[in-house]
Amino acid sequence: MAGKIRRLLMGADSSTRCGRKFISVLDVIAVTDIGKLLMFLGGTIVIVGLILVLLGRTNLPFGRLPGDIVYRGKNSVFYFPLATSILLSVVLSILLYVVGGFRR
């Protein structure tokens, strides 16, 4: 990979445009790296989805806390989970603080 980047920077494989040499992003980033990134993102989405399904079955009051705002009109419903958002923010902040402390 380093050799390919070096050749691209030296101009052996790069194209010209208006007298300047430019390098395509796909020339520098290997397709396998993009594949690994997509696999990681897909796995993360699956894990988060499973956690949400399991939390939904526990009948915890997420989304129905006392500070959540719900307005039910004749033909519409407006829902703003204010208390749930604040609680989620605090929990994630504490979790990331603890994880960041272990990484040092």
Backbone as XML, in Angstrom:
<?xml version="1.0"?>
<chain id="A" units="angstrom">
  <residue number="1" name="MET">
    <atom name="N" x="0.828" y="-1.195" z="0.000"/>
    <atom name="CA" x="0.000" y="0.000" z="0.000"/>
    <atom name="C" x="0.869" y="1.255" z="0.000"/>
  </residue>
  <residue number="2" name="ALA">
    <atom name="N" x="1.946" y="1.246" z="0.779"/>
    <atom name="CA" x="2.808" y="2.423" z="0.851"/>
    <atom name="C" x="3.491" y="2.661" z="-0.482"/>
  </residue>
  <residue number="3" name="GLY">
    <atom name="N" x="3.866" y="1.584" z="-1.176"/>
    <atom name="CA" x="4.501" y="1.736" z="-2.479"/>
    <atom name="C" x="3.556" y="2.345" z="-3.496"/>
  </residue>
  <residue number="4" name="LYS">
    <atom name="N" x="2.297" y="1.951" z="-3.436"/>
    <atom name="CA" x="1.308" y="2.497" z="-4.371"/>
    <atom name="C" x="1.085" y="3.979" z="-4.105"/>
  </residue>
  <residue number="5" name="ILE">
    <atom name="N" x="1.016" y="4.356" z="-2.844"/>
    <atom name="CA" x="0.841" y="5.770" z="-2.510"/>
    <atom name="C" x="2.059" y="6.561" z="-2.965"/>
  </residue>
  <residue number="6" name="ARG">
    <atom name="N" x="3.270" y="5.998" z="-2.760"/>
    <atom name="CA" x="4.486" y="6.691" z="-3.174"/>
    <atom name="C" x="4.501" y="6.897" z="-4.693"/>
  </residue>
  <residue number="7" name="ARG">
    <atom name="N" x="4.108" y="5.849" z="-5.467"/>
    <atom name="CA" x="4.054" y="5.988" z="-6.923"/>
    <atom name="C" x="3.031" y="7.032" z="-7.348"/>
  </residue>
  <residue number="8" name="LEU">
    <atom name="N" x="1.870" y="7.066" z="-6.642"/>
    <atom name="CA" x="0.853" y="8.053" z="-6.978"/>
    <atom name="C" x="1.349" y="9.467" z="-6.710"/>
  </residue>
  <residue number="9" name="LEU">
    <atom name="N" x="2.041" y="9.636" z="-5.595"/>
    <atom name="CA" x="2.545" y="10.967" z="-5.264"/>
    <atom name="C" x="3.660" y="11.395" z="-6.200"/>
  </residue>
  <residue number="10" name="MET">
    <atom name="N" x="4.439" y="10.440" z="-6.719"/>
    <atom name="CA" x="5.511" y="10.764" z="-7.647"/>
    <atom name="C" x="4.969" y="11.060" z="-9.042"/>
  </residue>
  <residue number="11" name="GLY">
    <atom name="N" x="3.733" y="10.672" z="-9.318"/>
    <atom name="CA" x="3.111" y="11.019" z="-10.584"/>
    <atom name="C" x="3.085" y="9.911" z="-11.602"/>
  </residue>
  <residue number="12" name="ALA">
    <atom name="N" x="3.489" y="8.700" z="-11.246"/>
    <atom name="CA" x="3.515" y="7.625" z="-12.219"/>
    <atom name="C" x="2.115" y="7.203" z="-12.642"/>
  </residue>
  <residue number="13" name="ASP">
    <atom name="N" x="1.177" y="7.169" z="-11.712"/>
    <atom name="CA" x="-0.171" y="6.699" z="-12.020"/>
    <atom name="C" x="-1.220" y="7.794" z="-11.950"/>
  </residue>
  <residue number="14" name="SER">
    <atom name="N" x="-0.838" y="9.009" z="-11.669"/>
    <atom name="CA" x="-1.841" y="10.049" z="-11.471"/>
    <atom name="C" x="-2.238" y="10.679" z="-12.787"/>
  </residue>
  <residue number="15" name="SER">
    <atom name="N" x="-3.412" y="11.247" z="-12.824"/>
    <atom name="CA" x="-3.917" y="11.924" z="-14.002"/>
    <atom name="C" x="-3.623" y="13.415" z="-13.891"/>
  </residue>
  <residue number="16" name="THR">
    <atom name="N" x="-3.756" y="14.098" z="-15.012"/>
    <atom name="CA" x="-3.528" y="15.541" z="-14.984"/>
    <atom name="C" x="-4.822" y="16.259" z="-15.285"/>
  </residue>
  <residue number="17" name="ARG">
    <atom name="N" x="-4.962" y="17.406" z="-14.696"/>
    <atom name="CA" x="-6.130" y="18.239" z="-14.940"/>
    <atom name="C" x="-5.650" y="19.678" z="-14.831"/>
  </residue>
  <residue number="18" name="CYS">
    <atom name="N" x="-5.792" y="20.416" z="-15.902"/>
    <atom name="CA" x="-5.368" y="21.817" z="-15.955"/>
    <atom name="C" x="-3.882" y="21.960" z="-15.579"/>
  </residue>
  <residue number="19" name="GLY">
    <atom name="N" x="-3.072" y="21.003" z="-15.991"/>
    <atom name="CA" x="-1.651" y="21.098" z="-15.718"/>
    <atom name="C" x="-1.254" y="20.656" z="-14.325"/>
  </residue>
  <residue number="20" name="ARG">
    <atom name="N" x="-2.191" y="20.372" z="-13.453"/>
    <atom name="CA" x="-1.897" y="19.933" z="-12.093"/>
    <atom name="C" x="-2.184" y="18.450" z="-11.976"/>
  </residue>
  <residue number="21" name="LYS">
    <atom name="N" x="-1.420" y="17.799" z="-11.141"/>
    <atom name="CA" x="-1.652" y="16.377" z="-10.914"/>
    <atom name="C" x="-2.558" y="16.216" z="-9.707"/>
  </residue>
  <residue number="22" name="PHE">
    <atom name="N" x="-3.530" y="15.323" z="-9.803"/>
    <atom name="CA" x="-4.406" y="15.047" z="-8.669"/>
    <atom name="C" x="-4.546" y="13.549" z="-8.510"/>
  </residue>
  <residue number="23" name="ILE">
    <atom name="N" x="-4.856" y="13.159" z="-7.313"/>
    <atom name="CA" x="-4.966" y="11.749" z="-6.971"/>
    <atom name="C" x="-6.398" y="11.469" z="-6.552"/>
  </residue>
  <residue number="24" name="SER">
    <atom name="N" x="-6.985" y="10.469" z="-7.122"/>
    <atom name="CA" x="-8.330" y="10.069" z="-6.756"/>
    <atom name="C" x="-8.309" y="9.421" z="-5.378"/>
  </residue>
  <residue number="25" name="VAL">
    <atom name="N" x="-9.379" y="9.631" z="-4.618"/>
    <atom name="CA" x="-9.466" y="9.043" z="-3.280"/>
    <atom name="C" x="-9.475" y="7.527" z="-3.373"/>
  </residue>
  <residue number="26" name="LEU">
    <atom name="N" x="-10.123" y="6.987" z="-4.393"/>
    <atom name="CA" x="-10.190" y="5.538" z="-4.537"/>
    <atom name="C" x="-8.842" y="4.944" z="-4.915"/>
  </residue>
  <residue number="27" name="ASP">
    <atom name="N" x="-7.939" y="5.735" z="-5.505"/>
    <atom name="CA" x="-6.606" y="5.237" z="-5.799"/>
    <atom name="C" x="-5.799" y="5.053" z="-4.522"/>
  </residue>
  <residue number="28" name="VAL">
    <atom name="N" x="-6.013" y="5.906" z="-3.537"/>
    <atom name="CA" x="-5.241" y="5.857" z="-2.308"/>
    <atom name="C" x="-5.821" y="4.846" z="-1.326"/>
  </residue>
  <residue number="29" name="ILE">
    <atom name="N" x="-7.132" y="4.835" z="-1.181"/>
    <atom name="CA" x="-7.791" y="3.920" z="-0.250"/>
    <atom name="C" x="-8.075" y="2.611" z="-0.978"/>
  </residue>
  <residue number="30" name="ALA">
    <atom name="N" x="-7.575" y="1.544" z="-0.446"/>
    <atom name="CA" x="-7.785" y="0.240" z="-1.063"/>
    <atom name="C" x="-9.248" y="-0.178" z="-0.902"/>
  </residue>
  <residue number="31" name="VAL">
    <atom name="N" x="-9.714" y="-0.928" z="-1.857"/>
    <atom name="CA" x="-11.098" y="-1.391" z="-1.822"/>
    <atom name="C" x="-11.318" y="-2.317" z="-0.629"/>
  </residue>
  <residue number="32" name="THR">
    <atom name="N" x="-10.295" y="-3.050" z="-0.232"/>
    <atom name="CA" x="-10.446" y="-3.930" z="0.931"/>
    <atom name="C" x="-10.647" y="-3.127" z="2.209"/>
  </residue>
  <residue number="33" name="ASP">
    <atom name="N" x="-10.023" y="-1.951" z="2.289"/>
    <atom name="CA" x="-10.232" y="-1.100" z="3.464"/>
    <atom name="C" x="-11.672" y="-0.609" z="3.536"/>
  </residue>
  <residue number="34" name="ILE">
    <atom name="N" x="-12.244" y="-0.274" z="2.394"/>
    <atom name="CA" x="-13.650" y="0.161" z="2.354"/>
    <atom name="C" x="-14.552" y="-1.006" z="2.745"/>
  </residue>
  <residue number="35" name="GLY">
    <atom name="N" x="-14.210" y="-2.206" z="2.279"/>
    <atom name="CA" x="-14.983" y="-3.387" z="2.646"/>
    <atom name="C" x="-14.945" y="-3.659" z="4.141"/>
  </residue>
  <residue number="36" name="LYS">
    <atom name="N" x="-13.764" y="-3.510" z="4.745"/>
    <atom name="CA" x="-13.643" y="-3.709" z="6.189"/>
    <atom name="C" x="-14.462" y="-2.666" z="6.948"/>
  </residue>
  <residue number="37" name="LEU">
    <atom name="N" x="-14.437" y="-1.424" z="6.477"/>
    <atom name="CA" x="-15.218" y="-0.372" z="7.126"/>
    <atom name="C" x="-16.713" y="-0.671" z="7.042"/>
  </residue>
  <residue number="38" name="LEU">
    <atom name="N" x="-17.179" y="-1.112" z="5.882"/>
    <atom name="CA" x="-18.601" y="-1.448" z="5.734"/>
    <atom name="C" x="-18.993" y="-2.640" z="6.612"/>
  </residue>
  <residue number="39" name="MET">
    <atom name="N" x="-18.110" y="-3.622" z="6.742"/>
    <atom name="CA" x="-18.389" y="-4.761" z="7.620"/>
    <atom name="C" x="-18.492" y="-4.311" z="9.075"/>
  </residue>
  <residue number="40" name="PHE">
    <atom name="N" x="-17.595" y="-3.430" z="9.501"/>
    <atom name="CA" x="-17.619" y="-2.925" z="10.871"/>
    <atom name="C" x="-18.900" y="-2.132" z="11.125"/>
  </residue>
  <residue number="41" name="LEU">
    <atom name="N" x="-19.262" y="-1.242" z="10.201"/>
    <atom name="CA" x="-20.479" y="-0.445" z="10.384"/>
    <atom name="C" x="-21.724" y="-1.330" z="10.385"/>
  </residue>
  <residue number="42" name="GLY">
    <atom name="N" x="-21.757" y="-2.325" z="9.526"/>
    <atom name="CA" x="-22.894" y="-3.248" z="9.501"/>
    <atom name="C" x="-23.022" y="-4.029" z="10.788"/>
  </residue>
  <residue number="43" name="GLY">
    <atom name="N" x="-21.898" y="-4.519" z="11.297"/>
    <atom name="CA" x="-21.917" y="-5.245" z="12.571"/>
    <atom name="C" x="-22.360" y="-4.362" z="13.724"/>
  </residue>
  <residue number="44" name="THR">
    <atom name="N" x="-21.899" y="-3.112" z="13.722"/>
    <atom name="CA" x="-22.304" y="-2.170" z="14.767"/>
    <atom name="C" x="-23.804" y="-1.916" z="14.715"/>
  </residue>
  <residue number="45" name="ILE">
    <atom name="N" x="-24.351" y="-1.744" z="13.528"/>
    <atom name="CA" x="-25.794" y="-1.510" z="13.387"/>
    <atom name="C" x="-26.584" y="-2.719" z="13.868"/>
  </residue>
  <residue number="46" name="VAL">
    <atom name="N" x="-26.111" y="-3.926" z="13.556"/>
    <atom name="CA" x="-26.807" y="-5.144" z="14.007"/>
    <atom name="C" x="-26.780" y="-5.240" z="15.529"/>
  </residue>
  <residue number="47" name="ILE">
    <atom name="N" x="-25.636" y="-4.966" z="16.145"/>
    <atom name="CA" x="-25.535" y="-5.053" z="17.607"/>
    <atom name="C" x="-26.435" y="-4.022" z="18.282"/>
  </residue>
  <residue number="48" name="VAL">
    <atom name="N" x="-26.431" y="-2.788" z="17.778"/>
    <atom name="CA" x="-27.300" y="-1.752" z="18.354"/>
    <atom name="C" x="-28.769" y="-2.132" z="18.171"/>
  </residue>
  <residue number="49" name="GLY">
    <atom name="N" x="-29.119" y="-2.697" z="17.028"/>
    <atom name="CA" x="-30.494" y="-3.134" z="16.796"/>
    <atom name="C" x="-30.928" y="-4.220" z="17.757"/>
  </residue>
  <residue number="50" name="LEU">
    <atom name="N" x="-30.041" y="-5.177" z="18.002"/>
    <atom name="CA" x="-30.368" y="-6.246" z="18.961"/>
    <atom name="C" x="-30.538" y="-5.703" z="20.372"/>
  </residue>
  <residue number="51" name="ILE">
    <atom name="N" x="-29.687" y="-4.765" z="20.749"/>
    <atom name="CA" x="-29.820" y="-4.163" z="22.081"/>
    <atom name="C" x="-31.155" y="-3.430" z="22.201"/>
  </residue>
  <residue number="52" name="LEU">
    <atom name="N" x="-31.549" y="-2.700" z="21.159"/>
    <atom name="CA" x="-32.821" y="-1.982" z="21.201"/>
    <atom name="C" x="-34.015" y="-2.931" z="21.263"/>
  </residue>
  <residue number="53" name="VAL">
    <atom name="N" x="-33.950" y="-4.040" z="20.544"/>
    <atom name="CA" x="-35.038" y="-5.026" z="20.593"/>
    <atom name="C" x="-35.133" y="-5.629" z="22.000"/>
  </residue>
  <residue number="54" name="LEU">
    <atom name="N" x="-33.992" y="-5.971" z="22.590"/>
    <atom name="CA" x="-34.009" y="-6.548" z="23.939"/>
    <atom name="C" x="-34.480" y="-5.538" z="24.977"/>
  </residue>
  <residue number="55" name="LEU">
    <atom name="N" x="-34.088" y="-4.262" z="24.834"/>
    <atom name="CA" x="-34.575" y="-3.245" z="25.765"/>
    <atom name="C" x="-36.075" y="-3.005" z="25.601"/>
  </residue>
  <residue number="56" name="GLY">
    <atom name="N" x="-36.584" y="-3.153" z="24.396"/>
    <atom name="CA" x="-38.017" y="-2.980" z="24.164"/>
    <atom name="C" x="-38.856" y="-4.053" z="24.830"/>
  </residue>
  <residue number="57" name="ARG">
    <atom name="N" x="-38.296" y="-5.223" z="24.999"/>
    <atom name="CA" x="-39.026" y="-6.319" z="25.630"/>
    <atom name="C" x="-38.988" y="-6.272" z="27.148"/>
  </residue>
  <residue number="58" name="THR">
    <atom name="N" x="-38.161" y="-5.418" z="27.734"/>
    <atom name="CA" x="-38.040" y="-5.369" z="29.185"/>
    <atom name="C" x="-39.083" y="-4.469" z="29.832"/>
  </residue>
  <residue number="59" name="ASN">
    <atom name="N" x="-39.853" y="-3.750" z="29.049"/>
    <atom name="CA" x="-40.890" y="-2.835" z="29.530"/>
    <atom name="C" x="-40.334" y="-1.730" z="30.424"/>
  </residue>
  <residue number="60" name="LEU">
    <atom name="N" x="-39.104" y="-1.312" z="30.150"/>
    <atom name="CA" x="-38.558" y="-0.149" z="30.843"/>
    <atom name="C" x="-39.225" y="1.102" z="30.292"/>
  </residue>
  <residue number="61" name="PRO">
    <atom name="N" x="-39.363" y="2.140" z="31.095"/>
    <atom name="CA" x="-40.134" y="3.307" z="30.646"/>
    <atom name="C" x="-39.362" y="4.280" z="29.740"/>
  </residue>
  <residue number="62" name="PHE">
    <atom name="N" x="-38.363" y="3.797" z="28.979"/>
    <atom name="CA" x="-37.661" y="4.688" z="28.067"/>
    <atom name="C" x="-38.645" y="5.225" z="27.037"/>
  </residue>
  <residue number="63" name="GLY">
    <atom name="N" x="-38.678" y="6.530" z="26.903"/>
    <atom name="CA" x="-39.621" y="7.159" z="25.984"/>
    <atom name="C" x="-40.941" y="7.510" z="26.639"/>
  </residue>
  <residue number="64" name="ARG">
    <atom name="N" x="-41.132" y="7.079" z="27.870"/>
    <atom name="CA" x="-42.373" y="7.387" z="28.593"/>
    <atom name="C" x="-42.066" y="7.942" z="29.981"/>
  </residue>
  <residue number="65" name="LEU">
    <atom name="N" x="-40.937" y="8.630" z="30.106"/>
    <atom name="CA" x="-40.560" y="9.207" z="31.397"/>
    <atom name="C" x="-41.400" y="10.443" z="31.694"/>
  </residue>
  <residue number="66" name="PRO">
    <atom name="N" x="-41.484" y="10.868" z="32.948"/>
    <atom name="CA" x="-42.338" y="12.008" z="33.314"/>
    <atom name="C" x="-41.984" y="13.325" z="32.625"/>
  </residue>
  <residue number="67" name="GLY">
    <atom name="N" x="-40.758" y="13.526" z="32.180"/>
    <atom name="CA" x="-40.387" y="14.778" z="31.529"/>
    <atom name="C" x="-40.572" y="14.784" z="30.024"/>
  </residue>
  <residue number="68" name="ASP">
    <atom name="N" x="-41.027" y="13.687" z="29.449"/>
    <atom name="CA" x="-41.252" y="13.618" z="28.009"/>
    <atom name="C" x="-42.511" y="14.386" z="27.635"/>
  </residue>
  <residue number="69" name="ILE">
    <atom name="N" x="-42.447" y="15.117" z="26.539"/>
    <atom name="CA" x="-43.553" y="15.971" z="26.113"/>
    <atom name="C" x="-44.355" y="15.250" z="25.037"/>
  </residue>
  <residue number="70" name="VAL">
    <atom name="N" x="-45.654" y="15.105" z="25.278"/>
    <atom name="CA" x="-46.551" y="14.474" z="24.311"/>
    <atom name="C" x="-47.759" y="15.375" z="24.137"/>
  </residue>
  <residue number="71" name="TYR">
    <atom name="N" x="-48.052" y="15.756" z="22.882"/>
    <atom name="CA" x="-49.245" y="16.532" z="22.574"/>
    <atom name="C" x="-50.071" y="15.737" z="21.581"/>
  </residue>
  <residue number="72" name="ARG">
    <atom name="N" x="-51.293" y="15.409" z="21.969"/>
    <atom name="CA" x="-52.184" y="14.660" z="21.089"/>
    <atom name="C" x="-53.290" y="15.582" z="20.620"/>
  </residue>
  <residue number="73" name="GLY">
    <atom name="N" x="-53.259" y="15.896" z="19.334"/>
    <atom name="CA" x="-54.303" y="16.712" z="18.734"/>
    <atom name="C" x="-55.383" y="15.825" z="18.143"/>
  </residue>
  <residue number="74" name="LYS">
    <atom name="N" x="-56.282" y="16.430" z="17.353"/>
    <atom name="CA" x="-57.353" y="15.647" z="16.735"/>
    <atom name="C" x="-56.799" y="14.666" z="15.700"/>
  </residue>
  <residue number="75" name="ASN">
    <atom name="N" x="-55.901" y="15.173" z="14.852"/>
    <atom name="CA" x="-55.396" y="14.339" z="13.763"/>
    <atom name="C" x="-53.884" y="14.142" z="13.804"/>
  </residue>
  <residue number="76" name="SER">
    <atom name="N" x="-53.246" y="14.557" z="14.881"/>
    <atom name="CA" x="-51.790" y="14.450" z="14.924"/>
    <atom name="C" x="-51.304" y="14.231" z="16.353"/>
  </residue>
  <residue number="77" name="VAL">
    <atom name="N" x="-50.086" y="13.766" z="16.436"/>
    <atom name="CA" x="-49.435" y="13.558" z="17.724"/>
    <atom name="C" x="-48.029" y="14.131" z="17.627"/>
  </residue>
  <residue number="78" name="PHE">
    <atom name="N" x="-47.663" y="14.981" z="18.591"/>
    <atom name="CA" x="-46.312" y="15.511" z="18.671"/>
    <atom name="C" x="-45.652" y="14.911" z="19.903"/>
  </residue>
  <residue number="79" name="TYR">
    <atom name="N" x="-44.487" y="14.315" z="19.711"/>
    <atom name="CA" x="-43.802" y="13.631" z="20.797"/>
    <atom name="C" x="-42.359" y="14.109" z="20.847"/>
  </residue>
  <residue number="80" name="PHE">
    <atom name="N" x="-41.922" y="14.600" z="22.001"/>
    <atom name="CA" x="-40.539" y="15.039" z="22.197"/>
    <atom name="C" x="-40.023" y="14.424" z="23.489"/>
  </residue>
  <residue number="81" name="PRO">
    <atom name="N" x="-39.133" y="13.428" z="23.393"/>
    <atom name="CA" x="-38.632" y="12.725" z="24.597"/>
    <atom name="C" x="-37.520" y="13.501" z="25.302"/>
  </residue>
  <residue number="82" name="LEU">
    <atom name="N" x="-37.866" y="14.575" z="25.964"/>
    <atom name="CA" x="-36.881" y="15.445" z="26.606"/>
    <atom name="C" x="-36.157" y="14.737" z="27.750"/>
  </residue>
  <residue number="83" name="ALA">
    <atom name="N" x="-36.888" y="14.163" z="28.675"/>
    <atom name="CA" x="-36.272" y="13.493" z="29.828"/>
    <atom name="C" x="-35.468" y="12.272" z="29.389"/>
  </residue>
  <residue number="84" name="THR">
    <atom name="N" x="-35.970" y="11.548" z="28.415"/>
    <atom name="CA" x="-35.242" y="10.389" z="27.905"/>
    <atom name="C" x="-33.933" y="10.825" z="27.256"/>
  </residue>
  <residue number="85" name="SER">
    <atom name="N" x="-33.950" y="11.919" z="26.523"/>
    <atom name="CA" x="-32.734" y="12.424" z="25.884"/>
    <atom name="C" x="-31.696" y="12.847" z="26.918"/>
  </residue>
  <residue number="86" name="ILE">
    <atom name="N" x="-32.140" y="13.528" z="27.957"/>
    <atom name="CA" x="-31.214" y="13.962" z="29.012"/>
    <atom name="C" x="-30.631" y="12.747" z="29.734"/>
  </residue>
  <residue number="87" name="LEU">
    <atom name="N" x="-31.460" y="11.772" z="30.061"/>
    <atom name="CA" x="-30.991" y="10.563" z="30.738"/>
    <atom name="C" x="-29.993" y="9.808" z="29.863"/>
  </residue>
  <residue number="88" name="LEU">
    <atom name="N" x="-30.285" y="9.663" z="28.593"/>
    <atom name="CA" x="-29.388" y="8.983" z="27.670"/>
    <atom name="C" x="-28.061" y="9.730" z="27.540"/>
  </residue>
  <residue number="89" name="SER">
    <atom name="N" x="-28.108" y="11.050" z="27.513"/>
    <atom name="CA" x="-26.897" y="11.858" z="27.423"/>
    <atom name="C" x="-26.019" y="11.679" z="28.656"/>
  </residue>
  <residue number="90" name="VAL">
    <atom name="N" x="-26.619" y="11.677" z="29.826"/>
    <atom name="CA" x="-25.857" y="11.496" z="31.068"/>
    <atom name="C" x="-25.227" y="10.102" z="31.116"/>
  </residue>
  <residue number="91" name="VAL">
    <atom name="N" x="-25.986" y="9.081" z="30.774"/>
    <atom name="CA" x="-25.473" y="7.710" z="30.812"/>
    <atom name="C" x="-24.326" y="7.537" z="29.823"/>
  </residue>
  <residue number="92" name="LEU">
    <atom name="N" x="-24.482" y="8.041" z="28.596"/>
    <atom name="CA" x="-23.419" y="7.918" z="27.609"/>
    <atom name="C" x="-22.188" y="8.740" z="27.988"/>
  </residue>
  <residue number="93" name="SER">
    <atom name="N" x="-22.383" y="9.903" z="28.601"/>
    <atom name="CA" x="-21.248" y="10.711" z="29.043"/>
    <atom name="C" x="-20.437" y="9.987" z="30.108"/>
  </residue>
  <residue number="94" name="ILE">
    <atom name="N" x="-21.128" y="9.387" z="31.068"/>
    <atom name="CA" x="-20.439" y="8.636" z="32.122"/>
    <atom name="C" x="-19.724" y="7.431" z="31.526"/>
  </residue>
  <residue number="95" name="LEU">
    <atom name="N" x="-20.382" y="6.721" z="30.617"/>
    <atom name="CA" x="-19.782" y="5.544" z="29.995"/>
    <atom name="C" x="-18.531" y="5.917" z="29.202"/>
  </residue>
  <residue number="96" name="LEU">
    <atom name="N" x="-18.589" y="6.969" z="28.410"/>
    <atom name="CA" x="-17.432" y="7.382" z="27.626"/>
    <atom name="C" x="-16.315" y="7.933" z="28.508"/>
  </residue>
  <residue number="97" name="TYR">
    <atom name="N" x="-16.658" y="8.560" z="29.624"/>
    <atom name="CA" x="-15.646" y="9.036" z="30.569"/>
    <atom name="C" x="-14.889" y="7.859" z="31.181"/>
  </residue>
  <residue number="98" name="VAL">
    <atom name="N" x="-15.622" y="6.820" z="31.558"/>
    <atom name="CA" x="-15.004" y="5.641" z="32.165"/>
    <atom name="C" x="-14.129" y="4.921" z="31.130"/>
  </residue>
  <residue number="99" name="VAL">
    <atom name="N" x="-14.648" y="4.733" z="29.921"/>
    <atom name="CA" x="-13.869" y="4.078" z="28.870"/>
    <atom name="C" x="-12.637" y="4.900" z="28.535"/>
  </residue>
  <residue number="100" name="GLY">
    <atom name="N" x="-12.759" y="6.212" z="28.475"/>
    <atom name="CA" x="-11.612" y="7.075" z="28.202"/>
    <atom name="C" x="-10.574" y="7.018" z="29.297"/>
  </residue>
  <residue number="101" name="GLY">
    <atom name="N" x="-10.992" y="6.822" z="30.534"/>
    <atom name="CA" x="-10.065" y="6.693" z="31.644"/>
    <atom name="C" x="-9.231" y="5.425" z="31.570"/>
  </residue>
  <residue number="102" name="PHE">
    <atom name="N" x="-9.815" y="4.339" z="31.060"/>
    <atom name="CA" x="-9.086" y="3.093" z="30.921"/>
    <atom name="C" x="-8.114" y="3.108" z="29.755"/>
  </residue>
  <residue number="103" name="ARG">
    <atom name="N" x="-8.368" y="3.947" z="28.754"/>
    <atom name="CA" x="-7.503" y="3.984" z="27.569"/>
    <atom name="C" x="-6.185" y="4.709" z="27.839"/>
  </residue>
  <residue number="104" name="ARG">
    <atom name="N" x="-6.084" y="5.491" z="28.895"/>
    <atom name="CA" x="-4.864" y="6.257" z="29.167"/>
    <atom name="C" x="-3.777" y="5.415" z="29.714"/>
  </residue>
</chain>
